[in-house]
Amino acid sequence: MTTLLSILVLVFIFVAIWQMVKIFDLTQAGKASDNNQVANDTDNRINGYLMIGFLIFIYVITIMCFVMYGDLPLTSNSASEHGPGLDSLMVISMAVIFFVQTVTQFLLHYFAYKYRGEKGKKALFYADNNTLEAIWTIIPVIVLAGLIIQGLFTWTEIMNVDEENDPLIVELYAQQFNWKARYGGADNQLGKANVRLIDIDRANILGVDEADPNAQDDVIVTELHLPVGRPVLFKMRSQDVLHSAYMPHFRAQMNCVPGMITQFGFTPSVTTVEMRETQEMQEKVKNINNIRREKSKALLAKNEDPLDPYTFDYLLLCNKICGTSHYNMQMKIIVETQEEYDAWMKEQKLFANSLVKN
């Protein structure tokens, strides 16, 4: 950190000196006939070529980033039923943005080159042009309206969870710096809860109302299990600060706000085992493990423990910077068959049986 601050100080000093030199040059402009700040034809020609050069540079670097670092296609690892619709919206948005950026940047740099200043050339001034005004107003309005309308339909489809379809009710409880999940039990109804009811001595870590009949069969876990093909409605709470429940493979994200309950629903469509067997995921796991093996060699040379092999799992992450250990706030998600989920649920301890008796 000290080295970084020292470098920044040196950079600022250099910039300050450079600016002082420029100011001095400007004050001497009237005293020296050869110190002319007005660009001549040579200056304009050089700047025109530089603009074309920079245009080529941004196109090359953009293509390189897509090839080397782009995660394409964007629809390859979606694991929820609403995921493909959300991915399609993202692809359309990115295509429109890329097209507009390509065209506008080309015109900007090309016009800067073509209409560069030359001695004897005069600029043609248009007071207004109603046709151009209409074109660059109507086209963006139509495109943006289409994207917004499609976005609203997609969002409505995601958020309107029909509770008549008997969705699995799960509470996601966020606190610095971990997640807890609470299931409604056999009746699929969560008991009332409030942070003021938290009682560490009784092991009531989520503030569940012990007197609520619906709370007696609730199940609190640190690993999230979801049955494939069944709608899930998440109720989200935060104990302390603003968190964000982010499940990237399910295309799901919702803020967890202290003092209120937010919700998000989706239907898992790909089990953990099925996702692990996809070619894309197998290549990703192989890649990561190759990197870990190389790093483990260096660790072993220092008599330190090697890195464990990586195995893919869905994850629930926090997508808000919530404190010093934000990076480590995650919970494993296992998507499995209904039979596997039922067997796992039978092994869990009920809330009423987990309390410490006084």
C-alpha positions in Angstrom: 0.0 0.0 0.0 2.9 2.4 0.8 4.5 1.7 -2.6 1.2 2.4 -4.3 0.7 5.7 -2.5 4.2 6.7 -3.3 3.7 6.0 -7.0 0.4 8.0 -7.0 2.2 11.0 -5.3 4.9 10.9 -7.9 2.3 10.8 -10.7 0.4 13.8 -9.3 3.7 15.7 -8.9 4.6 15.0 -12.5 1.1 16.1 -13.7 1.4 19.3 -11.6 4.8 20.1 -13.1 3.6 19.4 -16.6 0.6 21.7 -16.2 2.8 24.5 -14.8 5.0 24.1 -17.9 2.0 24.4 -20.2 0.8 27.5 -18.3 4.3 29.0 -18.7 4.3 28.2 -22.5 0.9 29.9 -22.9 2.2 33.1 -21.1 5.1 33.2 -23.5 2.9 32.8 -26.6 2.8 36.6 -27.3 6.6 37.0 -26.8 7.8 34.4 -29.2 6.6 34.3 -32.8 7.6 30.6 -33.2 5.6 29.4 -30.2 2.2 29.2 -31.9 -0.6 27.3 -30.2 -2.8 27.2 -33.3 -2.8 23.9 -35.1 -1.5 23.9 -38.7 -2.2 21.5 -41.5 0.5 19.1 -40.4 -0.9 19.0 -36.8 -4.4 18.3 -38.2 -3.2 15.6 -40.5 -1.3 13.8 -37.7 -4.3 14.0 -35.4 -6.5 12.7 -38.2 -4.3 9.7 -38.7 -4.2 9.1 -34.9 -8.0 9.1 -34.8 -8.0 6.3 -37.4 -5.3 4.5 -35.6 -7.2 4.6 -32.3 -10.4 3.4 -34.1 -8.5 0.3 -35.4 -7.0 -0.2 -31.9 -10.4 -0.2 -30.1 -11.9 -2.6 -32.6 -8.9 -5.0 -32.3 -8.9 -4.9 -28.5 -12.6 -5.5 -28.4 -12.4 -8.5 -30.7 -9.5 -9.9 -28.6 -11.4 -9.5 -25.4 -14.4 -11.3 -26.8 -12.2 -14.2 -28.1 -9.9 -14.5 -25.0 -12.2 -13.5 -22.1 -15.8 -13.5 -23.4 -18.2 -16.1 -21.9 -20.0 -16.9 -25.1 -22.6 -18.1 -25.8 -24.4 -16.4 -22.9 -27.1 -19.1 -22.8 -24.9 -22.1 -22.2 -25.1 -22.7 -18.4 -28.6 -21.5 -17.4 -30.1 -23.8 -14.8 -33.6 -22.3 -14.2 -36.7 -22.3 -16.4 -36.7 -18.5 -16.7 -33.0 -18.4 -17.5 -33.3 -18.8 -21.3 -35.7 -15.8 -21.6 -33.4 -13.7 -19.5 -30.4 -14.8 -21.5 -32.2 -13.9 -24.8 -32.9 -10.4 -23.4 -29.2 -10.0 -22.5 -28.1 -11.2 -26.0 -30.4 -8.8 -27.8 -29.3 -5.9 -25.5 -25.6 -6.7 -26.1 -26.1 -7.0 -29.8 -27.9 -3.7 -30.0 -25.2 -2.0 -27.9 -22.4 -3.5 -29.9 -23.9 -2.5 -33.2 -24.6 1.1 -32.1 -21.1 1.4 -30.5 -19.5 0.0 -33.7 -21.3 2.4 -36.0 -21.1 5.6 -33.9 -17.4 5.1 -33.1 -16.6 4.5 -36.7 -18.5 7.7 -37.8 -16.9 9.7 -35.0 -13.3 8.8 -35.8 -13.8 8.7 -39.6 -15.4 12.2 -39.6 -12.6 13.5 -37.4 -10.1 12.3 -40.1 -12.1 13.2 -43.2 -13.1 16.7 -42.1 -9.8 17.6 -40.4 -8.8 21.2 -40.6 -7.0 22.4 -43.7 -5.9 25.8 -44.8 -8.6 27.4 -47.0 -11.3 24.9 -46.1 -14.4 26.3 -44.4 -16.9 24.3 -42.3 -20.5 24.2 -43.5 -22.8 25.2 -40.7 -26.3 23.8 -40.4 -28.6 25.8 -38.1 -30.9 22.7 -37.9 -32.0 19.7 -39.8 -35.5 18.4 -38.9 -35.0 15.1 -40.8 -31.8 14.2 -38.9 -33.4 15.3 -35.6 -36.4 13.0 -36.3 -34.2 10.0 -37.3 -31.9 10.1 -34.3 -34.9 10.6 -32.0 -37.4 8.1 -33.3 -35.0 5.2 -33.9 -33.6 5.1 -30.3 -37.2 5.5 -28.9 -38.4 2.5 -30.8 -35.4 0.3 -29.9 -35.4 1.3 -26.3 -39.2 0.9 -26.0 -38.9 -2.6 -27.4 -36.1 -3.6 -25.0 -38.0 -2.1 -22.0 -41.3 -3.8 -22.9 -39.5 -7.2 -23.4 -37.7 -6.6 -20.1 -41.0 -5.8 -18.3 -42.6 -9.0 -19.6 -39.6 -11.1 -18.6 -39.4 -9.6 -15.1 -43.2 -10.0 -14.6 -43.0 -13.7 -15.6 -40.1 -14.2 -13.1 -41.7 -12.4 -10.2 -45.3 -13.5 -10.5 -44.9 -16.8 -8.7 -48.3 -18.5 -8.5 -48.6 -19.9 -5.0 -51.4 -22.1 -6.2 -48.7 -24.3 -7.8 -47.5 -25.2 -4.3 -44.0 -23.7 -4.6 -41.4 -24.7 -2.0 -41.1 -21.8 0.5 -37.5 -21.2 1.6 -36.2 -18.3 3.6 -32.7 -17.0 2.9 -31.2 -15.3 5.9 -28.2 -13.1 5.4 -25.8 -11.9 8.1 -22.1 -10.8 8.1 -20.7 -13.0 6.7 -22.7 -16.2 6.1 -26.0 -17.5 4.8 -28.7 -19.6 6.5 -31.6 -21.2 4.8 -35.0 -22.0 6.6 -37.5 -24.4 5.2 -41.2 -24.4 6.1 -41.2 -28.1 7.0 -44.1 -30.5 6.3 -46.7 -27.7 6.2 -44.5 -25.6 3.9 -45.2 -22.6 6.0 -42.5 -20.5 7.6 -43.0 -19.5 11.2 -42.9 -15.8 12.1 -39.5 -14.4 12.8 -37.9 -11.1 14.0 -34.3 -10.2 14.7 -35.4 -9.0 18.2 -36.2 -12.7 19.0 -32.7 -13.9 18.4 -31.5 -15.8 21.5 -28.0 -17.2 21.2 -28.3 -19.0 24.5 -31.3 -20.9 23.2 -29.6 -21.5 19.7 -32.4 -19.4 18.1 -30.0 -17.8 15.7 -32.6 -16.5 13.2 -35.1 -15.0 15.7 -37.8 -17.5 14.9 -41.0 -17.1 17.0 -40.9 -20.1 19.3 -44.6 -19.8 20.1 -45.7 -19.9 16.5 -47.2 -23.3 15.6 -46.0 -22.9 12.0 -42.4 -22.6 13.3 -42.2 -25.9 15.1 -41.4 -28.0 12.0 -39.2 -25.4 10.4 -35.7 -26.6 9.3 -32.6 -24.4 9.5 -29.6 -25.4 7.4 -26.3 -24.1 6.1 -26.5 -25.9 2.8 -29.4 -25.2 0.3 -31.1 -28.2 -1.3 -33.7 -27.7 -4.1 -35.8 -30.3 -5.9 -35.5 -30.0 -9.7 -38.6 -29.0 -11.6 -40.4 -27.6 -8.6 -41.1 -23.9 -8.2 -39.2 -22.3 -5.3 -40.3 -19.0 -3.6 -37.5 -17.4 -1.6 -38.3 -15.1 1.2 -35.2 -13.0 2.1 -34.1 -11.3 5.3 -31.0 -9.5 6.5 -29.8 -9.3 10.1 -27.4 -6.4 9.8 -26.6 -4.6 6.5 -27.7 -4.6 2.9 -26.8 -8.0 1.3 -27.7 -9.3 -2.1 -28.7 -13.0 -2.8 -27.0 -13.8 -6.1 -27.4 -17.2 -7.7 -25.7 -16.8 -11.1 -26.6 -20.1 -12.7 -30.2 -19.6 -11.9 -30.2 -16.0 -13.2 -31.5 -14.9 -9.8 -30.6 -11.9 -7.7 -32.5 -9.9 -5.0 -31.4 -7.5 -2.3 -31.7 -8.6 1.3 -32.8 -5.5 3.2 -32.7 -5.1 7.0 -36.2 -4.6 8.4 -38.1 -6.0 5.5 -38.8 -9.2 3.5 -38.0 -9.4 -0.2 -38.7 -12.3 -2.4 -37.6 -14.0 -5.7 -38.8 -17.2 -7.3 -37.6 -19.6 -9.9 -37.8 -23.3 -10.9 -34.5 -25.2 -11.1 -34.2 -27.1 -14.3 -30.8 -28.8 -14.2 -29.6 -30.9 -11.3 -26.1 -30.5 -9.9 -25.1 -33.9 -11.3 -26.4 -33.0 -14.8 -24.5 -29.7 -14.8 -21.3 -31.4 -13.8 -21.7 -33.8 -16.8 -22.0 -31.1 -19.4 -19.0 -30.7 -21.7 -18.6 -27.0 -20.9 -18.5 -27.6 -17.1 -16.1 -30.5 -17.5 -13.7 -28.3 -19.5 -14.0 -25.5 -16.9 -13.3 -27.9 -14.0 -10.3 -29.4 -15.9 -9.0 -25.9 -16.5 -9.3 -24.8 -12.9 -7.7 -28.0 -11.6 -4.7 -27.6 -14.0 -4.2 -24.1 -12.5 -4.5 -25.5 -9.0 -2.0 -28.3 -9.7 0.6 -25.7 -10.8 0.0 -23.5 -7.7 0.2 -26.6 -5.5 3.7 -27.3 -6.8 4.8 -24.0 -5.5 3.0 -24.6 -2.2 4.6 -28.0 -1.7 8.0 -26.5 -2.4 7.4 -24.3 0.6 6.2 -27.3 2.7 2.7 -25.9 2.6 -0.6 -27.9 2.0 -1.6 -28.2 -1.7 -4.9 -26.9 -3.0 -7.8 -29.3 -3.0 -9.2 -30.3 -6.4 -12.1 -28.2 -7.6 -15.6 -29.8 -7.9 -18.4 -27.7 -9.5 -21.3 -26.7 -7.2 -24.0 -24.1 -7.6 -23.4 -21.3 -5.2 -25.4 -18.6 -3.4 -23.2 -15.5 -3.2 -23.5 -12.0 -1.8 -23.4 -9.4 -4.5 -23.1 -6.4 -2.3 -19.9 -5.3 -0.6 -21.1 -5.9 2.9 -17.8 -5.8 4.9 -14.3 -7.2 5.2 -15.2 -10.8 4.6 -17.8 -10.2 1.8 -15.7 -12.2 -0.6 -16.2 -15.3 1.5 -20.0 -15.1 2.0 -21.4 -18.0 0.0 -23.5 -21.1 0.5 -23.5 -24.3 -1.6 -26.7 -25.1 -3.5 -27.5 -28.7 -4.4 -30.2 -29.3 -7.0 -31.5 -32.9 -6.9 -34.4 -35.1 -7.7 -37.6 -34.9 -5.5 -36.7 -38.3 -4.0 -33.2 -37.2 -3.0 -34.5 -34.0 -1.6 -37.2 -35.8 0.5 -34.5 -38.2 1.9 -32.2 -35.3 2.8 -35.1 -33.4 4.5 -35.9 -36.4 6.7 -32.3 -36.3 8.1 -32.7 -32.6 9.2 -33.5 -31.6 12.7 -36.7 -29.6 13.3 -36.5 -26.1 14.8 -38.5 -27.2 17.9 -35.9 -30.0 18.5 -32.9 -27.8 17.9 -33.5 -25.3 20.8 -31.3 -25.5 23.9 -33.6 -26.1 26.9 -33.1 -23.9 29.9 
